Amino acid sequence: MSSANITLLGAIAGFTIYLGLPIGRLRTPTPRLKAGLNAVAIGILVFLVWDVLTHAWEPVDEALSKHEWGTVTSGGGTLAAGLTIGLAGLVHYDSWITRRRNSADRPSGPGAAATAELAPKVRSQAGSLALMIATGIGLHNFAEGLAIGNSAAQGELSLAVLLIIGFGLHNATEGFGIVAPLAAEGERPSWTTLLWLGLIGGGPTFLGTLVGQHLVNDTLSIAFLGLAAGSILYVVIELLAVARRTGLKTLTTWCILLGLLLGFATDAIVTAAGA
């Protein structure tokens, strides 16, 4: 299979994420719709945490069964480091953003007027969550791209095509997960913002496909999956806090279940392909 075709497949798989992004342009959603969107995003992201950690632990678990202690140590250490950086790193990043947000609330000096004008953009918690979700999903999708590149480079065309279909459907639901916080808060992102969020979340699939043609490395894959799991878990914690404030427990529960089922349904095609 030619390098150009492999690259095209990676691009198709990655940029189907744009199918779910336009939901973020909804106008004035009702409180129940806001709560539902937030809860469905939680369900999708909870599934992704499980899915990512399962794939990250797989080579370590296999090494344990074979008593390959060197692989266990390196793989387990890499996973732990990725989780720590992904989860704790975002906590510190959020604290830094909060400090900047507070500074923007108290502008002074010659540039005070311009700073005051920009403050609402800096204060957007929903925008910060959307960016964090896109980053975590992007790390996850880089590992998916590695799988596409590896299978295609080995001449397994049918497997590569099935992976494209599965990852494409999966990415479409991930796009919805990215913009759900924006839609839930009634914020309408510009088309430019959606373009950048899509590049952050879906672009790594394309990059992973390119890398996967030349590199097959469990440690690299574990590192990115660990980072993805940690960052997505942080966002789930934040979205759960938003869900609790709505007071719509029954609706939230059913919509979280819907999100979980959507995650399993779209991942089923990938599993059937043998990924």
C-alpha positions as CSV (number, residue, x, y, z in Angstrom):
1,M,0.0,0.0,0.0
2,S,1.4,3.4,-1.0
3,S,2.5,6.0,1.5
4,A,0.0,8.4,0.0
5,N,-2.9,6.1,0.4
6,I,-2.0,5.4,4.0
7,T,-1.8,9.2,4.6
8,L,-5.2,9.6,3.1
9,L,-6.7,6.9,5.3
10,G,-5.3,8.6,8.4
11,A,-6.7,11.9,7.4
12,I,-10.2,10.5,6.8
13,A,-10.1,8.7,10.2
14,G,-9.0,11.8,12.0
15,F,-11.1,14.4,10.5
16,T,-14.5,12.6,10.9
17,I,-14.3,14.3,14.3
18,Y,-15.8,17.3,12.5
19,L,-19.1,15.5,12.1
20,G,-19.8,15.9,15.8
21,L,-18.5,19.5,16.3
22,P,-21.3,21.5,14.8
23,I,-23.6,20.6,17.8
24,G,-21.6,23.3,19.6
25,R,-23.3,25.9,17.5
26,L,-26.8,25.2,19.0
27,R,-28.6,28.4,20.0
28,T,-29.9,28.9,23.6
29,P,-30.4,25.3,24.6
30,T,-33.0,24.6,27.4
31,P,-31.7,23.6,30.9
32,R,-32.7,20.0,30.3
33,L,-30.9,19.9,27.0
34,K,-27.8,21.5,28.6
35,A,-27.9,18.8,31.3
36,G,-28.4,16.0,28.7
37,L,-25.5,17.2,26.5
38,N,-23.2,17.4,29.5
39,A,-24.2,13.9,30.7
40,V,-23.9,12.2,27.3
41,A,-20.4,13.7,27.1
42,I,-19.6,12.2,30.5
43,G,-20.7,8.8,29.3
44,I,-18.6,8.9,26.2
45,L,-15.6,10.1,28.1
46,V,-16.0,7.5,30.9
47,F,-16.0,4.8,28.1
48,L,-12.9,6.4,26.6
49,V,-11.1,6.2,30.0
50,W,-11.8,2.5,30.2
51,D,-10.9,1.9,26.6
52,V,-7.7,3.8,26.8
53,L,-6.5,2.2,30.1
54,T,-7.4,-1.3,28.8
55,H,-5.2,-0.9,25.7
56,A,-2.4,0.7,27.8
57,W,-2.4,-2.1,30.3
58,E,-2.6,-4.9,27.7
59,P,1.2,-5.2,27.0
60,V,2.0,-5.0,30.7
61,D,-0.5,-7.7,31.5
62,E,0.9,-9.9,28.8
63,A,4.4,-9.4,30.1
64,L,3.2,-10.3,33.6
65,S,1.9,-13.6,32.4
66,K,5.2,-14.3,30.8
67,H,7.2,-13.1,33.8
68,E,9.0,-10.6,31.7
69,W,9.8,-8.3,34.6
70,G,11.8,-5.7,32.6
71,T,8.9,-5.1,30.3
72,V,6.5,-5.0,33.3
73,T,8.7,-2.4,35.0
74,S,9.2,-0.1,31.9
75,G,5.6,-0.4,30.8
76,G,4.1,0.0,34.2
77,G,6.3,2.9,35.0
78,T,5.5,4.6,31.6
79,L,1.8,4.2,32.3
80,A,2.0,5.6,35.8
81,A,4.1,8.6,34.6
82,G,1.6,9.2,31.7
83,L,-1.4,9.1,34.1
84,T,0.3,11.4,36.6
85,I,1.3,14.0,34.0
86,G,-2.1,13.8,32.3
87,L,-4.2,14.1,35.5
88,A,-2.0,16.1,37.9
89,G,-0.6,18.2,35.1
90,L,-4.1,19.5,34.1
91,V,-4.8,20.3,37.8
92,H,-1.9,22.6,37.8
93,Y,-2.7,24.0,34.4
94,D,-6.3,24.7,35.6
95,S,-4.8,26.6,38.6
96,W,-2.7,28.7,36.3
97,I,-5.6,29.5,34.1
98,T,-7.6,30.5,37.2
99,R,-4.9,32.9,38.3
100,R,-4.8,34.5,34.8
101,R,-8.6,34.7,34.9
102,N,-8.6,36.4,38.2
103,S,-5.9,38.8,36.9
104,A,-8.1,39.6,33.9
105,D,-10.9,40.6,36.3
106,R,-8.8,43.3,37.8
107,P,-7.2,45.1,34.8
108,S,-5.1,48.2,35.5
109,G,-2.6,50.4,33.6
110,P,-2.4,51.6,30.1
111,G,-3.8,48.4,28.6
112,A,-6.7,48.1,31.0
113,A,-9.4,48.7,28.5
114,A,-8.1,46.1,26.0
115,T,-7.6,43.6,28.8
116,A,-11.2,44.2,30.1
117,E,-12.5,43.5,26.6
118,L,-10.7,40.2,26.4
119,A,-11.6,39.1,29.9
120,P,-14.8,37.3,29.0
121,K,-12.9,35.1,26.6
122,V,-10.3,34.2,29.2
123,R,-13.0,33.5,31.8
124,S,-14.8,30.9,29.7
125,Q,-14.7,27.7,31.8
126,A,-16.7,25.8,29.1
127,G,-14.0,26.8,26.6
128,S,-11.2,25.6,28.8
129,L,-13.0,22.3,29.3
130,A,-13.5,21.9,25.5
131,L,-9.8,22.5,25.0
132,M,-8.9,20.0,27.6
133,I,-11.2,17.3,26.2
134,A,-9.8,17.9,22.7
135,T,-6.3,17.6,24.0
136,G,-7.0,14.3,25.8
137,I,-8.9,12.9,22.8
138,G,-6.0,14.0,20.6
139,L,-3.5,11.9,22.6
140,H,-5.9,9.0,22.4
141,N,-6.3,9.4,18.7
142,F,-2.5,9.4,18.2
143,A,-2.4,5.9,19.5
144,E,-5.3,5.0,17.1
145,G,-3.3,6.4,14.3
146,L,-0.4,4.2,15.2
147,A,-2.7,1.2,14.8
148,I,-3.8,2.3,11.3
149,G,-0.3,3.0,10.2
150,N,1.1,-0.3,11.4
151,S,-1.6,-2.4,9.8
152,A,-1.5,-0.5,6.5
153,A,2.3,-0.6,6.4
154,Q,2.2,-4.4,6.9
155,G,0.0,-4.7,3.8
156,E,-3.2,-5.6,5.8
157,L,-5.5,-3.4,3.6
158,S,-8.8,-4.9,4.7
159,L,-7.9,-4.5,8.4
160,A,-6.8,-0.9,7.7
161,V,-10.1,0.0,6.0
162,L,-12.1,-1.5,8.9
163,L,-10.0,0.5,11.3
164,I,-10.8,3.6,9.3
165,I,-14.5,2.9,9.5
166,G,-14.4,2.1,13.2
167,F,-12.1,5.0,14.2
168,G,-14.1,7.3,12.0
169,L,-17.4,6.5,13.8
170,H,-15.6,6.7,17.1
171,N,-14.1,10.1,16.3
172,A,-17.6,11.5,15.3
173,T,-18.9,10.8,18.8
174,E,-15.7,12.2,20.3
175,G,-16.3,15.5,18.4
176,F,-19.7,15.7,20.2
177,G,-17.9,15.1,23.5
178,I,-15.5,18.0,22.8
179,V,-18.2,20.7,22.2
180,A,-20.8,19.4,24.7
181,P,-19.5,21.7,27.5
182,L,-19.9,24.7,25.1
183,A,-23.4,23.7,24.1
184,A,-24.4,22.9,27.7
185,E,-23.4,26.5,28.7
186,G,-25.1,28.1,25.7
187,E,-21.8,29.3,24.3
188,R,-21.7,29.3,20.5
189,P,-18.1,28.9,19.3
190,S,-17.0,30.4,16.1
191,W,-16.4,28.2,13.1
192,T,-12.7,29.0,13.5
193,T,-12.8,27.8,17.1
194,L,-14.4,24.5,15.9
195,L,-11.7,24.2,13.2
196,W,-8.9,24.4,15.8
197,L,-10.7,22.1,18.3
198,G,-11.0,19.5,15.5
199,L,-7.4,19.8,14.6
200,I,-6.3,19.3,18.2
201,G,-8.6,16.3,18.7
202,G,-8.5,14.7,15.2
203,G,-5.2,15.8,13.7
204,P,-3.1,13.4,15.9
205,T,-4.8,10.4,14.2
206,F,-3.3,11.6,11.0
207,L,0.1,12.2,12.6
208,G,0.0,8.8,14.4
209,T,-0.7,7.1,11.0
210,L,2.4,8.7,9.6
211,V,4.5,7.6,12.6
212,G,2.9,4.1,12.6
213,Q,4.2,3.4,9.1
214,H,7.8,3.4,10.4
215,L,7.6,2.8,14.2
216,V,6.1,-0.1,16.2
217,N,6.8,0.6,19.9
218,D,4.7,-0.5,22.9
219,T,6.3,2.0,25.2
220,L,5.5,5.0,23.0
221,S,1.9,3.8,22.7
222,I,1.6,3.3,26.5
223,A,2.9,6.8,27.1
224,F,0.4,8.5,24.9
225,L,-2.5,6.3,26.2
226,G,-1.5,7.1,29.8
227,L,-1.5,10.8,29.1
228,A,-4.9,10.5,27.4
229,A,-6.4,8.6,30.2
230,G,-5.2,11.1,32.9
231,S,-6.4,14.1,31.0
232,I,-9.8,12.6,30.1
233,L,-10.3,11.5,33.7
234,Y,-9.7,15.1,34.9
235,V,-12.3,16.4,32.5
236,V,-14.8,13.7,33.7
237,I,-14.4,15.0,37.3
238,E,-15.1,18.5,36.1
239,L,-18.2,17.6,34.1
240,L,-19.6,15.5,37.0
241,A,-19.4,18.7,39.1
242,V,-21.4,20.5,36.4
243,A,-23.9,17.7,36.3
244,R,-24.5,17.8,40.1
245,R,-25.3,21.5,40.0
246,T,-28.2,20.9,37.5
247,G,-30.2,18.9,40.0
248,L,-31.6,16.7,37.2
249,K,-30.4,13.3,38.5
250,T,-32.7,11.1,36.5
251,L,-32.0,12.8,33.2
252,T,-28.3,12.9,33.9
253,T,-28.2,9.1,34.8
254,W,-30.0,8.1,31.6
255,C,-27.9,10.4,29.4
256,I,-24.6,9.1,30.9
257,L,-25.8,5.6,30.1
258,L,-26.6,6.7,26.6
259,G,-23.1,8.1,26.2
260,L,-21.6,4.8,27.5
261,L,-23.6,2.8,25.0
262,L,-22.6,5.1,22.2
263,G,-18.9,4.5,23.1
264,F,-19.3,0.7,23.1
265,A,-21.3,0.7,19.9
266,T,-18.8,2.7,17.9
267,D,-15.9,0.8,19.4
268,A,-17.5,-2.5,18.5
269,I,-16.5,-2.1,14.8
270,V,-12.9,-1.5,15.9
271,T,-12.9,-4.6,18.0
272,A,-14.4,-6.6,15.2
273,A,-11.5,-5.5,13.0
274,G,-9.1,-7.0,15.5
275,A,-7.6,-3.8,16.8
